[in-house]
Amino acid sequence: MSDLDQLYQQIILDHSRKRSGEGLPASQTGYSAENHQYNPTCGDEINVRISLDERGRRIEALSWEGDGCSISMAAASVLSEMAPGMTTDEFYRMVDEFREMLRSRGRVEPDEETLGDAAAFAGVSKFVARVKCAMLSWVAAEEAAKEAGVSGA
């Protein structure tokens, strides 16, 4: 295992043990929404809440609660650290890049500049059964952000 692979594995393990963003506090704005996703293959499930700023253009907070494997919980933790402060356009681009990396089966090198710690999930792309685990919270957040933008308008 390369040093980079070991670093990536450590990031996932650290986030699965010491989770950021876990817990669903009350929404802070009218531009908030929650989305639930379930992976019937392995039983992972997650609820993600997104709160946008008063104009509905920037993510103020992302919180979650869920139960699942270390990959799905770590992915939610990483996302909850990365998303706050992003515009919704930046957020959607990041989700698309994460999705592309995970669907590549290891052929797409992650852009660490864009993905930050989420680049640690590049190795997951080689295990098709685990891709949905890593995507679960990201899909929930993407859906919640779309709904929050609409509900606050």
N, C-alpha and C positions, 0 to 999 in steps of 0.2 A: 504494500500500500504506500502510495506516495505521501510526502509531507502535506501536500495540499488536500489529498483525500482524508488524511488523519485530522487536519484542521476542520474540514467540512463536517466530518463525523462528530467531532467534539462540539461544534456549534449546535448541531441538532440535539445531541445529548444534553448539553447545558440548558437549552431552551425547553426541552421536554421535562427537565427536573425543576427548573426555576422559571416558571411561566410568567411572561409579561402580559398585561392586559386582561388577565382572567377575572371574571366576575362581571355582572351586568348592572352597573349603576343606572339610576334613572336617567333618561335622555335629557340633554341640556338645552336643546333648541327644538323648534317646530320642524326643522330639517333633520329629522332622525327616523331611522327605520331599523328593523331587525329582520334577519332571515335565518331560517333553519335549513340545514342540509344533512342528509343521512346517506351513508354508504352501506347499502344492503349486503355487499360482498363481505365486509369484515365487521360491520356493526358500529363503526365510528359515526358519531353525530356531533353537530355543533350548532350553536346559535351565535350569530354575530350581530352586534349593534354598531351602527355608524351614526355619528352626529356631525353634521356639516355646519359651517358658519352661518351667520344670519342672512347671507346672500345665496347660500346653497352651493358655493363654489370651492370651498376648501374644507378638508376633513379636520374637524376639531378633535374627535376622539373615535377610537375603535376599541371595543371591548367584546369579550366573548365568554362563553361557558360551553364546555363540552366534555365528552368522554370518548377516548379512543387510543390508538397506538401512539408511540412516541413521535412518529413522523407527523401525524395530523396535529397533535398538540403543539409540537415545536413549530410547525408552519404557521399556526395561529399566533403563537407568541412572537415570532419574527415579524409577522404582518402587523401586529398591534404596535410594535416599536417603529415600524417604517412609515405607516400610512398617515399618522397625524402630522398636519402641516402641509401635506401635499394638496395641490389643486385636484379636483376630480379628474381633469384631463390627464395629469401626471399619473394619478393612481390607475386609471384605466390602461394607460400605456405600460405601466409596470406589470399589471395583471396579465396583459397580453404577452409581454416578454417572458414572464414566469411560465405561462401556459405553453408557449412555444418551446422553451427550454425543456419542460417536462415531457412534452410529446415527441421530442426529437430522438429518443432512445440513445442519448449520449452523443449525438452528432452535432449539437449546437453548444458551443462554449458559452457559459454565462457571462454577461457583461456585469462585472462586479461594481462598476460605477453606477449602473442603474439598479441592480438587484441587491446590492449590499450583502447582508447575511443570508438573504434568500438564495444566493448563488450556491450555498451549501447543499441545496437539494438537487443539484445537477446529477449526482450519482443515482438518485431515485429514478431518473428517467430510464435507466437500464432495466428497471423492474416494473413492467407494465402493471402488475397487480397493485403496486404501491403508489402509482401516479395519482389516483383519485384520493388517496389518503393525504397527499401533500396539497392537492388542489381544493379540498373540501372547504376550508375556511376562506380561501381566496374567492371561490365561487359565491359563497354566502356573503362575503363583504362586497363583492361586485354587485350582486343583486340588491343588497341593502342600500348601497350608495345610489343606485338608479332610483329605487323607491323613495329614498330620502329627498332626492332632488325634485321629484315630482310632488311628494306630499307637502313640501314646504312652499311650493310655488303658489 
